[in-house]
């Protein structure tokens, strides 16, 4: 089967021209005639046109007198004609005036003719600078159609804008009252395929005067295919001809809208009856279209400049905020709302190592972890952008409607530091001009039957629902993400420089602070004991009627006890950093059992059910191991003690070269927004304020586990918390 795809159709070499035109082709080097259209005999009277082949125009001075007298032909003789530039003139042949155009393409020079068509009704009242006083995108295109209607006046005139995927949309329209509106309708990319768009970029005005007229064949001396890219009368492809017929039109005219050397869109005109527009009017239409395109470009540049200035101001403010904090992670977390809003995202996740901090509409933490893993494996650039991430990876990554659009920015791949912006699913309804699905049709060309993608037969609005995508990330959104990237890079460099300069000083200060913490915690023990004893003696000396005084003294004793506990914890924290450690094989079961029983008494929770399962040996320091289990198990019992059926489950499992203990409870859980600072000293959650504590215990655990070569992590939700302690497995 001989099959022709729209993208493969060689529309620049049809071998025919339209009947309104006449064409002669001469060799650019020798100026001898190589080809002509069969209808050239209607202008120049010669019995046998085969005699022209191999001869020059100058060999027939009487026949081509009007051509030889043209100024542009003189330039041609002087070899000054530039390639793909068209030169215009008017000539008379047998009392009929013709537009005479000359252009050179490759090895051929084209002499093209068409009859001058006077239009007594033509009137153009608009000044050329009218477009530049309009400060509204829609009004620019509406004004263009209003202006062009005075020149060409087709039944339907539209501004057709190309989308990023090659499809198009009607954004402005002017019709007579009898036609239904196409305003807002989308057209599939196959309506104007790739090679057609390339031609529109080269030949910017295109007319199809009569779709039902027979094309005129080109006769070539060498039977060569002639490139008609720049010929105004180039015949239309059979596929496009059928497309125009199906739309109910008999004639079409289009002008390319070029912005920054890019085919931005088209002025597309259709007429129910055959209609030819004079060359001068077509050129005039091209001038006004170029003016409108320039006005639009200026308008967009002004808007873009205003946006960039505002973005720079916001980035500058963000930079100032970043420099208030010691680490990049803190800077990001404290400014998370601004970072989310700048690219107009619905949600943002900040990932640093294993920490995830979220804002707005985001997927679950487990889904984010899968996205991060996917990004490491499937992206090479520092920034990845997609509006249909949900459509592509819904099932693979278990993501939800909050993850339809995504921007991933890697701050540091090695450290697993990145930002992920999210956009929710956009329930998009696209109205197409007819059903865009392709069907196969058959047509005959030069006696050969060919199968093609058949044009639509109906252009009635067809609505398609698009799922799995977000609103498109536009250039401004991407610029905003880049601005945040630049702020991060600049402030990180400044923070790095400052940290480097202060590093030695900070190390010294930290050592002094640790020494002070150890000393003060130890030395304050004695005066606190004296204070408590004196308070207790004072309490015992009071008479029975002094209840108010007793309450005050009891309060003093309670605060002394709290201070003693805090001093003890700070002492343990200091020891966790500086104490000598001795790793040995330790049996954990008896230690865990004793700590669990004491915890139930300490937190007055006899109903707590502590289930202790398998307890494999670990490699650790005995004193430090006791501190780790003491803090974690105490927390589990304490924070679940207010439940009706408090439960703690402790279990150890051997995993390769490590032993992992899980301590889970059904307590209050850890709020999502608190997770990134769980191991910081003196950090206490809002929902834990009703329980006694000072926020030091988990800092001790974190420091100890790092020192003995292990790790601490956790998972938490409203049903409770599970801490994971990873120890080295004892050597066998």
C-alpha positions as CSV (number, residue, x, y, z in Angstrom):
1,X,0.0,0.0,0.0
2,X,1.3,3.5,-0.9
3,X,0.8,5.4,2.3
4,X,1.5,9.2,2.8
5,X,1.8,10.7,6.2
6,X,0.9,14.4,6.5
7,X,4.4,15.1,7.8
8,X,6.0,13.2,4.8
9,X,4.0,14.9,2.1
10,X,6.5,16.8,-0.2
11,X,4.3,20.0,-0.4
12,X,7.1,22.2,-1.7
13,X,7.5,20.2,-5.0
14,X,3.9,19.6,-6.1
15,X,4.8,19.8,-9.8
16,X,1.8,22.2,-10.4
17,X,0.9,25.8,-9.8
18,X,-2.5,27.4,-9.3
19,X,-4.4,28.7,-12.4
20,X,-4.1,32.4,-11.5
21,X,-0.3,32.2,-11.9
22,X,2.2,31.8,-14.7
23,X,5.8,30.6,-14.3
24,X,9.0,30.5,-16.2
25,X,12.2,29.0,-14.7
26,X,15.7,29.8,-16.0
27,X,19.1,28.4,-15.0
28,X,20.8,30.8,-12.5
29,X,24.2,30.3,-14.2
30,X,23.4,30.2,-17.9
31,X,20.0,32.0,-17.9
32,X,18.7,29.4,-20.2
33,X,15.0,28.3,-19.8
34,X,14.6,25.1,-17.8
35,X,10.9,24.9,-17.1
36,X,7.6,26.7,-17.5
37,X,3.9,26.3,-16.6
38,X,1.7,25.0,-19.4
39,X,-0.5,28.1,-19.3
40,X,2.3,30.4,-20.2
41,X,1.1,30.1,-23.8
42,X,-2.0,32.2,-22.6
43,X,0.3,35.2,-22.2
44,X,3.0,34.8,-24.8
45,X,2.0,33.8,-28.2
46,X,4.3,31.0,-29.5
47,X,3.2,28.0,-31.4
48,X,5.8,25.5,-30.1
49,X,6.9,26.3,-26.5
50,X,9.3,23.4,-26.6
51,X,11.6,25.7,-28.6
52,X,12.2,27.7,-25.3
53,X,14.1,25.0,-23.7
54,X,17.8,25.7,-23.5
55,X,17.3,29.2,-24.9
56,X,17.6,32.5,-23.1
57,X,14.8,35.0,-22.7
58,X,17.1,37.5,-24.6
59,X,16.9,35.1,-27.6
60,X,13.3,36.1,-28.0
61,X,13.3,40.0,-27.8
62,X,9.9,40.4,-29.4
63,X,8.2,37.7,-27.5
64,X,9.5,38.8,-24.1
65,X,9.8,42.5,-24.8
66,X,8.0,43.5,-21.6
67,X,10.2,41.3,-19.4
68,X,13.4,42.6,-21.0
69,X,12.4,46.2,-20.3
70,X,11.7,45.5,-16.6
71,X,14.3,47.0,-14.1
72,X,14.3,43.9,-12.0
73,X,15.2,41.7,-15.0
74,X,18.1,44.1,-15.6
75,X,19.3,43.4,-12.0
76,X,18.9,39.7,-12.7
77,X,21.2,40.0,-15.7
78,X,23.7,41.7,-13.5
79,X,23.6,38.8,-11.1
80,X,22.6,41.1,-8.1
81,X,19.5,39.1,-7.2
82,X,19.8,37.6,-3.7
83,X,18.6,34.1,-3.0
84,X,15.0,33.7,-1.7
85,X,14.4,37.5,-2.0
86,X,11.5,38.4,-4.2
87,X,11.6,41.5,-6.4
88,X,8.4,43.0,-7.7
89,X,7.4,45.0,-10.8
90,X,4.4,45.6,-13.1
91,X,4.5,44.9,-16.8
92,X,2.1,45.0,-19.8
93,X,1.7,42.1,-22.2
94,X,-0.9,42.6,-25.0
95,X,-2.6,45.4,-23.1
96,X,-3.0,43.3,-20.0
97,X,-1.1,44.4,-16.9
98,X,0.6,41.7,-14.8
99,X,2.5,41.6,-11.5
100,X,6.0,40.4,-12.4
101,X,8.0,38.8,-9.6
102,X,11.5,37.5,-9.7
103,X,13.3,35.4,-7.1
104,X,16.2,32.9,-7.1
105,X,16.1,29.6,-5.3
106,X,19.1,27.3,-5.6
107,X,20.1,26.8,-9.2
108,X,16.9,28.3,-10.6
109,X,15.6,31.8,-11.1
110,X,11.8,32.1,-11.2
111,X,9.9,34.6,-13.3
112,X,6.3,34.6,-11.9
113,X,3.3,36.4,-13.3
114,X,-0.3,37.1,-12.2
115,X,-2.9,39.5,-13.5
116,X,-3.3,42.8,-11.7
117,X,-6.7,42.8,-10.1
118,X,-8.0,46.3,-9.3
119,X,-10.2,46.6,-6.2
120,X,-12.2,49.9,-6.3
121,X,-13.7,49.2,-2.9
122,X,-10.4,48.9,-1.1
123,X,-9.9,51.5,1.6
124,X,-7.4,51.6,4.4
125,X,-8.0,54.3,7.0
126,X,-5.8,53.0,9.8
127,X,-2.4,54.6,10.6
128,X,0.6,52.4,10.7
129,X,1.3,53.2,14.3
130,X,-2.2,52.3,15.6
131,X,-1.0,48.9,16.9
132,X,1.6,50.5,19.1
133,X,-0.9,52.5,21.2
134,X,-2.8,49.3,22.2
135,X,-1.9,47.9,25.6
136,X,-3.9,44.7,25.4
137,X,-2.9,41.4,23.8
138,X,-6.5,40.6,22.6
139,X,-7.1,44.1,21.2
140,X,-3.9,43.9,19.1
141,X,-5.2,40.8,17.2
142,X,-8.8,42.1,17.0
143,X,-7.5,45.4,15.5
144,X,-5.4,43.4,13.0
145,X,-8.5,41.5,11.7
146,X,-10.5,44.7,11.6
147,X,-7.7,46.3,9.5
148,X,-7.3,43.3,7.2
149,X,-11.0,43.0,6.6
150,X,-10.8,46.4,4.7
151,X,-8.2,44.8,2.4
152,X,-9.2,41.2,1.8
153,X,-12.7,40.9,3.4
154,X,-13.1,37.1,3.6
155,X,-16.2,35.5,5.1
156,X,-14.1,34.1,8.0
157,X,-10.9,35.7,9.3
158,X,-9.1,34.2,12.3
159,X,-5.9,34.6,14.4
160,X,-4.5,31.1,14.9
161,X,-1.9,30.7,17.6
162,X,0.4,27.7,17.7
163,X,0.7,25.8,21.0
164,X,3.9,24.3,22.3
165,X,2.9,20.8,21.0
166,X,2.3,22.1,17.4
167,X,-1.5,22.2,17.8
168,X,-3.3,25.5,17.4
169,X,-6.1,27.6,18.9
170,X,-8.3,30.4,17.5
171,X,-7.7,33.4,19.7
172,X,-9.4,36.1,17.6
173,X,-12.1,35.9,14.9
174,X,-14.1,38.1,12.5
175,X,-16.9,36.5,10.4
176,X,-20.0,37.4,8.6
177,X,-23.2,36.8,10.5
178,X,-24.1,33.5,8.8
179,X,-21.1,31.5,10.0
180,X,-20.8,29.7,13.3
181,X,-17.9,30.9,15.5
182,X,-14.7,29.0,15.8
183,X,-13.4,31.3,18.5
184,X,-11.5,29.3,21.2
185,X,-11.5,26.1,19.3
186,X,-8.3,24.0,19.1
187,X,-6.9,22.3,16.0
188,X,-4.6,19.2,16.1
189,X,-1.0,19.4,15.1
190,X,-1.7,17.4,11.9
191,X,-3.9,20.2,10.5
192,X,-0.7,22.2,9.8
193,X,2.1,19.5,9.9
194,X,5.8,20.2,10.5
195,X,6.8,20.8,6.9
196,X,3.9,23.1,6.3
197,X,5.0,25.2,9.3
198,X,8.5,25.3,7.9
199,X,7.1,26.7,4.6
200,X,5.0,29.3,6.5
201,X,8.2,30.5,8.1
202,X,9.9,30.9,4.6
203,X,6.9,32.0,2.5
204,X,4.8,34.2,4.7
205,X,1.8,34.8,2.5
206,X,-0.2,32.0,1.0
207,X,-3.3,32.1,-1.1
208,X,-5.5,29.3,-2.5
209,X,-7.8,31.2,-4.8
210,X,-10.1,28.4,-5.9
211,X,-9.9,25.0,-4.3
212,X,-12.1,23.5,-7.2
213,X,-9.9,24.8,-10.0
214,X,-7.6,22.5,-11.9
215,X,-3.9,23.1,-11.2
216,X,-1.5,23.9,-14.0
217,X,1.3,21.4,-14.7
218,X,5.0,22.5,-14.9
219,X,6.8,21.3,-18.0
220,X,10.5,20.7,-17.4
221,X,13.3,20.2,-19.9
222,X,15.1,17.7,-17.5
223,X,11.9,16.3,-16.0
224,X,13.2,17.5,-12.7
225,X,11.2,18.2,-9.5
226,X,11.1,22.0,-9.0
227,X,11.2,23.5,-5.5
228,X,8.3,25.9,-5.5
229,X,8.8,27.1,-1.8
230,X,8.8,30.8,-2.7
231,X,6.4,30.7,-5.6
232,X,3.2,32.6,-4.8
233,X,1.2,30.4,-7.1
234,X,2.5,27.1,-5.8
235,X,-0.3,24.5,-6.0
236,X,-1.8,23.3,-2.8
237,X,-1.4,19.7,-1.6
238,X,-4.3,17.3,-2.3
239,X,-4.6,16.7,1.5
240,X,-4.9,20.4,2.3
241,X,-7.2,21.0,-0.7
242,X,-9.6,18.4,0.7
243,X,-9.3,19.9,4.2
244,X,-10.4,23.3,2.8
245,X,-13.3,21.7,0.9
246,X,-14.4,19.9,4.1
247,X,-14.5,23.1,6.0
248,X,-17.1,24.5,3.5
249,X,-14.7,27.0,1.9
250,X,-13.7,27.5,-1.7
251,X,-10.8,29.9,-1.1
252,X,-8.3,30.5,1.6
253,X,-5.6,33.1,2.4
254,X,-3.0,33.1,5.2
255,X,-0.3,35.3,6.5
256,X,2.4,34.1,8.9
257,X,2.8,35.8,12.3
258,X,6.5,35.8,13.0
259,X,7.8,36.8,16.4
260,X,11.5,36.6,17.2
261,X,12.1,34.5,14.0
262,X,9.6,32.0,15.3
263,X,6.3,31.0,13.7
264,X,4.0,32.2,16.5
265,X,0.7,31.8,14.5
266,X,-1.2,32.6,11.3
267,X,-3.8,35.0,10.0
268,X,-6.1,32.4,8.4
269,X,-8.9,33.5,6.1
270,X,-11.6,31.4,4.4
271,X,-14.3,32.3,1.8
272,X,-17.3,30.3,0.8
273,X,-16.9,31.4,-2.8
274,X,-13.7,31.4,-5.0
275,X,-11.8,34.6,-4.3
276,X,-8.5,35.9,-5.5
277,X,-6.7,38.7,-3.7
278,X,-4.4,41.0,-5.7
279,X,-0.7,40.7,-5.0
280,X,-0.5,44.3,-3.8
281,X,-3.3,43.7,-1.3
282,X,-1.6,40.5,-0.1
283,X,1.7,42.4,0.4
284,X,-0.3,45.1,2.3
285,X,-1.9,42.4,4.5
286,X,1.6,41.1,5.2
287,X,2.8,44.6,6.2
288,X,0.0,45.1,8.7
289,X,0.5,41.6,10.1
290,X,4.2,42.3,10.6
291,X,3.2,45.6,12.4
292,X,0.8,43.8,14.7
293,X,3.4,41.1,15.4
294,X,6.0,43.8,16.3
295,X,3.4,45.6,18.5
296,X,2.6,42.3,20.3
297,X,6.3,41.5,20.7
298,X,6.8,45.0,22.2
299,X,3.8,44.5,24.5
300,X,5.1,41.2,25.7
301,X,8.6,42.5,26.2
302,X,7.2,45.3,28.3
303,X,5.2,42.9,30.4
304,X,8.1,40.6,30.7
305,X,10.4,43.4,31.8
306,X,7.9,44.4,34.5
307,X,7.7,40.8,35.6
308,X,11.4,40.4,35.7
309,X,11.8,43.6,37.8
310,X,9.2,42.3,40.2
311,X,10.9,38.9,40.3
312,X,14.3,40.4,40.9
313,X,12.9,42.4,43.9
314,X,11.3,39.3,45.4
315,X,14.5,37.3,44.8
316,X,16.5,40.1,46.5
317,X,14.2,40.0,49.5
318,X,14.4,36.2,49.7
319,X,18.2,36.5,49.6
320,X,18.1,38.7,52.6
321,X,15.9,36.3,54.5
322,X,18.2,33.4,53.6
323,X,21.2,35.1,55.1
324,X,19.6,35.3,58.5
325,X,20.1,31.6,59.1
326,X,23.2,29.5,59.6
327,X,22.3,26.6,57.2
328,X,20.7,26.4,53.8
329,X,18.1,23.9,55.2
330,X,17.0,26.4,57.8
331,X,16.8,29.1,55.2
332,X,14.6,27.0,53.0
333,X,12.3,25.8,55.8
334,X,11.8,29.2,57.3
335,X,10.9,30.7,53.8
336,X,9.0,27.7,52.5
337,X,5.8,29.6,51.7
338,X,7.5,32.2,49.6
339,X,9.5,29.5,47.8
340,X,6.3,27.6,47.0
341,X,4.4,30.7,45.8
342,X,7.1,32.2,43.6
343,X,6.6,29.7,40.7
344,X,2.8,29.6,41.4
345,X,2.9,26.0,42.7
346,X,0.2,24.4,44.8
347,X,2.8,22.6,47.0
348,X,6.5,22.3,47.8
349,X,8.7,19.6,49.4
350,X,12.1,20.4,50.8
351,X,14.3,17.3,50.9
352,X,17.6,17.2,52.8
353,X,19.2,13.8,53.4
354,X,16.3,11.9,55.0
355,X,14.3,15.0,56.1
356,X,11.2,16.0,54.2
357,X,9.4,19.3,55.0
358,X,6.2,20.1,53.1
359,X,4.0,23.0,52.4
360,X,0.6,23.2,50.6
361,X,-0.8,20.4,48.5
362,X,1.7,17.5,48.2
363,X,1.7,13.7,48.0
364,X,2.6,11.5,50.9
365,X,6.1,11.2,52.3
366,X,6.5,7.7,50.8
367,X,5.4,9.0,47.4
368,X,7.9,11.8,47.7
369,X,10.7,9.4,48.5
370,X,9.8,7.4,45.4
371,X,9.8,10.6,43.3
372,X,13.3,11.4,44.7
373,X,14.5,7.9,43.8
374,X,13.1,8.2,40.3
375,X,14.7,11.6,39.8
376,X,18.1,10.3,40.8
377,X,17.8,7.5,38.3
378,X,16.1,9.2,35.4
379,X,17.3,12.9,35.3
380,X,20.7,14.3,34.5
381,X,20.0,18.0,34.5
382,X,19.7,20.0,37.7
383,X,16.1,20.9,36.9
384,X,13.3,18.7,35.5
385,X,9.9,20.1,34.5
386,X,6.7,18.2,33.6
387,X,3.0,19.1,33.5
388,X,1.8,15.5,33.0
389,X,3.9,13.7,35.6
390,X,0.7,12.1,37.0
391,X,-0.3,10.8,33.6
392,X,3.1,9.2,33.0
393,X,3.8,7.7,36.5
394,X,0.6,7.4,38.4
395,X,0.9,3.7,38.9
396,X,4.7,3.4,39.0
397,X,5.2,5.9,41.8
398,X,1.8,5.6,43.6
399,X,1.2,9.4,43.3
400,X,-2.1,11.3,43.7
401,X,-3.9,14.2,42.1
402,X,-1.6,16.7,43.9
403,X,1.3,15.5,41.8
404,X,0.1,16.2,38.2
405,X,2.7,18.8,37.5
406,X,6.2,18.8,38.9
407,X,9.4,20.8,39.0
408,X,12.4,19.1,40.5
409,X,15.5,21.1,41.4
410,X,18.6,19.3,42.6
411,X,20.6,21.5,45.0
412,X,23.1,18.8,45.7
413,X,22.6,15.3,44.3
414,X,25.3,13.7,46.5
415,X,23.7,15.1,49.7
416,X,20.2,14.3,48.4
417,X,19.2,18.0,48.7
418,X,16.5,19.1,46.4
419,X,13.3,21.0,46.0
420,X,10.1,19.6,44.4
421,X,7.3,21.9,43.4
422,X,3.9,20.4,42.8
423,X,0.8,21.4,40.9
424,X,-2.6,19.6,41.3
425,X,-4.4,17.9,38.5
426,X,-6.3,20.3,36.2
427,X,-9.5,19.0,34.8
428,X,-8.9,20.3,31.3
429,X,-11.6,20.5,28.7
430,X,-10.3,21.2,25.2
431,X,-12.8,22.1,22.5
432,X,-11.5,20.9,19.1
433,X,-12.8,22.0,15.7
434,X,-14.1,18.5,14.9
435,X,-12.9,15.2,16.2
436,X,-9.1,15.3,16.0
437,X,-8.7,11.5,15.7
438,X,-7.1,10.5,12.4
439,X,-8.8,8.5,9.7
440,X,-7.3,6.9,6.5
441,X,-8.5,8.2,3.1
442,X,-7.6,7.5,-0.5
443,X,-6.8,9.9,-3.3
444,X,-5.4,9.6,-6.8
445,X,-2.4,11.6,-8.0
446,X,-0.9,11.2,-11.5
447,X,-2.9,8.1,-12.0
448,X,-1.5,6.5,-8.8
449,X,-3.7,5.6,-5.9
450,X,-2.4,6.8,-2.5
451,X,-3.6,6.3,1.1
452,X,-3.4,9.4,3.3
453,X,-4.4,10.7,6.7
454,X,-7.9,11.9,5.7
455,X,-8.9,15.4,6.7
456,X,-11.9,15.8,9.0
457,X,-15.3,16.1,7.4
458,X,-16.8,18.0,10.3
459,X,-15.6,21.1,12.2
460,X,-18.3,21.2,14.8
461,X,-17.0,21.6,18.3
462,X,-15.7,18.4,19.9
463,X,-14.9,18.4,23.6
464,X,-12.0,16.3,24.9
465,X,-11.3,15.8,28.6
466,X,-7.6,15.7,29.5
467,X,-6.7,13.8,32.7
468,X,-3.4,13.5,34.5
469,X,-2.0,16.9,33.8
470,X,-1.7,20.2,35.6
471,X,-1.8,23.7,34.2
472,X,1.2,24.4,32.1
473,X,4.4,25.7,33.7
474,X,4.9,28.8,31.6
475,X,8.2,30.7,31.0
476,X,7.5,32.9,34.1
477,X,7.2,29.9,36.4
478,X,10.4,28.5,35.1
479,X,12.1,31.9,35.5
480,X,10.9,32.0,39.1
481,X,12.4,28.5,39.8
482,X,15.7,29.7,38.2
483,X,15.6,32.8,40.4
484,X,15.3,30.6,43.5
485,X,18.1,28.4,42.3
486,X,20.3,31.5,41.9
487,X,19.4,32.7,45.4
488,X,20.4,29.3,46.8
489,X,23.7,29.2,44.9
490,X,24.6,32.8,45.9
491,X,23.7,32.5,49.6
492,X,25.2,29.0,49.9
493,X,28.5,30.4,48.7
494,X,28.3,33.3,51.1
495,X,27.3,31.0,54.0
496,X,30.1,28.6,53.0
497,X,32.6,31.5,53.1
498,X,31.4,32.7,56.4
499,X,31.4,29.3,57.9
500,X,34.9,28.6,56.6
501,X,36.2,31.8,58.2
502,X,34.5,31.0,61.5
503,X,35.1,27.3,61.6
504,X,38.1,27.3,63.9
505,X,36.6,29.8,66.2
506,X,33.3,27.8,66.3
507,X,35.1,24.6,67.1
508,X,36.9,26.3,70.0
509,X,33.6,27.8,71.3
510,X,31.8,24.4,71.0
511,X,34.6,22.7,72.9
512,X,34.3,25.4,75.6
513,X,30.5,25.1,75.7
514,X,30.7,21.3,76.1
515,X,33.3,21.7,78.9
516,X,31.1,24.3,80.5
517,X,28.0,22.0,80.2
518,X,29.8,19.2,81.8
519,X,31.2,21.3,84.6
520,X,28.1,23.3,85.3
521,X,25.9,20.1,85.3
522,X,28.3,18.4,87.7
523,X,29.1,21.4,90.0
524,X,25.5,22.5,90.3
525,X,24.5,19.1,91.8
526,X,25.7,19.9,95.3
527,X,24.0,23.4,95.7
528,X,20.8,22.0,94.3
529,X,20.9,19.2,96.9
530,X,21.5,21.7,99.7
531,X,18.6,23.9,98.4
532,X,16.3,20.9,98.3
533,X,17.2,19.7,101.8
534,X,16.7,23.2,103.3
535,X,13.4,23.5,101.5
536,X,12.3,20.1,102.9
537,X,13.4,21.1,106.4
538,X,11.5,24.3,106.1
539,X,8.4,22.4,105.0
540,X,8.7,20.0,108.0
541,X,8.9,22.9,110.4
542,X,5.7,24.6,109.3
543,X,2.6,24.2,111.4
544,X,-0.4,22.3,110.1
545,X,-2.4,25.4,109.3
546,X,0.1,26.8,106.8
547,X,-1.3,25.2,103.6
548,X,-0.5,28.1,101.4
549,X,3.1,28.2,102.5
550,X,3.4,24.4,102.1
551,X,2.1,24.6,98.5
552,X,4.7,27.3,97.7
553,X,7.6,25.2,99.3
554,X,6.4,22.1,97.5
555,X,6.5,24.1,94.2
556,X,10.1,25.1,95.0
557,X,11.1,21.5,95.6
558,X,9.4,20.4,92.4
559,X,11.3,23.0,90.4
560,X,14.5,22.0,92.0
561,X,13.8,18.4,91.0
562,X,13.1,19.6,87.4
563,X,16.4,21.5,87.3
564,X,18.3,18.5,88.6
565,X,16.8,16.3,85.9
566,X,17.8,18.9,83.3
567,X,21.3,19.2,84.6
568,X,21.6,15.4,84.6
569,X,20.4,15.3,81.0
570,X,22.8,18.0,79.9
571,X,25.6,16.1,81.6
572,X,24.6,12.9,79.8
573,X,24.6,14.8,76.5
574,X,28.1,16.1,77.1
575,X,29.3,12.6,78.1
576,X,27.7,11.2,74.9
577,X,30.1,13.4,72.9
578,X,33.3,13.2,75.0
579,X,33.2,10.0,77.0
580,X,35.6,7.2,76.0
581,X,33.7,4.4,74.3
582,X,34.4,0.7,74.3
583,X,32.5,-1.4,71.8
584,X,31.7,-4.8,73.0
585,X,29.1,-7.6,72.5
586,X,26.1,-6.8,74.7
587,X,23.0,-8.8,75.5
588,X,20.1,-6.4,75.5
589,X,17.1,-8.4,76.8
590,X,17.7,-7.9,80.6
591,X,18.5,-4.2,80.1
592,X,15.3,-3.6,78.0
593,X,13.1,-5.6,80.5
594,X,14.4,-3.6,83.5
595,X,14.0,-0.2,81.7
596,X,10.5,-1.1,80.6
597,X,9.3,-2.1,84.1
598,X,10.9,1.1,85.7
599,X,9.2,3.2,83.0
600,X,5.7,2.0,83.9
601,X,6.4,3.0,87.5
602,X,8.1,6.3,86.6
603,X,5.2,7.5,84.5
604,X,2.5,5.9,86.7
605,X,1.2,3.7,83.9
606,X,0.7,0.2,85.2
607,X,-1.8,-0.5,82.4
608,X,0.9,-0.1,79.8
609,X,1.5,-3.3,77.9
610,X,5.1,-3.7,76.9
611,X,5.7,-6.6,74.5
612,X,9.3,-7.6,74.2
613,X,10.0,-9.9,71.3
614,X,13.4,-11.1,69.9
615,X,16.4,-9.3,71.4
616,X,19.6,-10.1,69.4
617,X,23.0,-9.1,70.7
618,X,24.5,-5.8,69.5
619,X,28.0,-4.3,69.3
620,X,27.9,-1.1,71.4
621,X,29.2,0.7,74.5
622,X,27.4,-0.7,77.6
623,X,26.8,2.7,79.3
624,X,25.8,4.4,76.2
625,X,23.5,1.6,75.1
626,X,21.6,1.9,78.4
627,X,21.2,5.6,77.8
628,X,19.8,5.0,74.3
629,X,17.2,2.4,75.3
630,X,16.3,4.4,78.5
631,X,15.4,7.5,76.5
632,X,13.5,5.7,73.7
633,X,11.6,3.3,75.9
634,X,10.7,6.0,78.4
635,X,9.4,8.2,75.6
636,X,7.3,5.3,74.2
637,X,5.7,4.5,77.6
638,X,5.3,8.2,78.6
639,X,3.6,9.4,75.4
640,X,1.2,6.4,75.2
641,X,0.3,6.5,78.9
642,X,-2.8,8.6,78.4
643,X,-4.3,6.0,76.0
644,X,-7.1,3.7,77.1
645,X,-5.0,0.7,76.2
646,X,-1.3,1.9,76.0
647,X,0.9,-0.5,74.2
648,X,4.7,-0.6,73.4
649,X,6.3,-3.3,71.2
650,X,10.1,-3.8,71.2
651,X,11.7,-6.1,68.7
652,X,15.2,-6.7,67.2
653,X,16.0,-8.1,63.8
654,X,19.3,-9.0,62.2
655,X,19.7,-7.4,58.8
656,X,22.9,-8.2,57.0
657,X,25.8,-6.6,59.0
658,X,23.4,-4.7,61.3
659,X,20.9,-5.3,64.0
660,X,17.8,-3.1,63.9
661,X,15.6,-2.6,66.9
662,X,12.1,-1.1,66.5
663,X,10.3,0.5,69.5
664,X,6.7,1.3,68.6
665,X,3.9,2.8,70.6
666,X,0.3,3.9,70.1
667,X,0.9,7.4,71.6
668,X,0.4,10.9,70.5
669,X,2.5,10.7,67.3
670,X,4.9,13.4,65.9
671,X,3.3,16.1,63.7
672,X,4.6,16.3,60.2
673,X,5.8,19.9,60.5
674,X,7.9,19.0,63.5
675,X,9.8,16.1,62.0
676,X,12.8,18.0,60.6
677,X,13.9,19.2,64.1
678,X,13.2,16.1,66.2
679,X,16.8,15.5,67.2
680,X,17.6,19.1,68.1
681,X,18.3,19.9,71.7
682,X,15.5,21.4,73.8
683,X,13.0,20.8,71.0
684,X,9.5,20.0,72.3
685,X,6.4,19.4,70.2
686,X,3.3,21.4,70.8
687,X,1.2,18.2,71.4
688,X,3.8,17.0,74.1
689,X,3.5,20.1,76.3
690,X,1.2,18.2,78.8
691,X,4.0,15.7,79.4
692,X,7.0,16.4,81.6
693,X,10.3,16.7,79.7
694,X,13.0,19.1,78.5
695,X,13.7,18.0,74.9
696,X,17.2,16.7,75.5
697,X,16.7,12.9,75.4
698,X,16.5,12.4,71.6
699,X,19.6,14.6,71.2
700,X,21.4,12.3,73.5
701,X,20.2,9.2,71.5
702,X,21.2,10.8,68.2
703,X,24.7,11.7,69.4
704,X,25.3,8.3,70.9
705,X,24.1,6.3,67.9
706,X,26.4,8.4,65.6
707,X,29.4,7.8,68.0
708,X,29.0,4.0,68.1
709,X,28.6,3.7,64.3
710,X,24.8,3.3,64.3
711,X,21.8,5.3,63.3
712,X,18.4,6.4,64.7
713,X,15.3,7.1,62.6
714,X,11.5,6.9,63.0
715,X,8.1,6.8,61.4
716,X,5.1,8.5,62.9
717,X,1.4,9.2,62.3
718,X,-1.7,9.9,64.3
719,X,-1.8,6.2,65.5
720,X,1.7,6.4,67.2
721,X,5.4,6.4,66.6
722,X,8.0,3.8,65.8
723,X,11.7,4.5,66.4
724,X,14.4,2.4,64.6
725,X,17.8,1.9,66.3
726,X,20.4,0.4,64.0
727,X,23.5,-1.1,65.7
728,X,26.5,-2.9,64.3
729,X,26.2,-6.7,64.4
730,X,28.7,-8.4,66.7
731,X,31.6,-10.2,64.9
732,X,31.2,-14.0,64.8
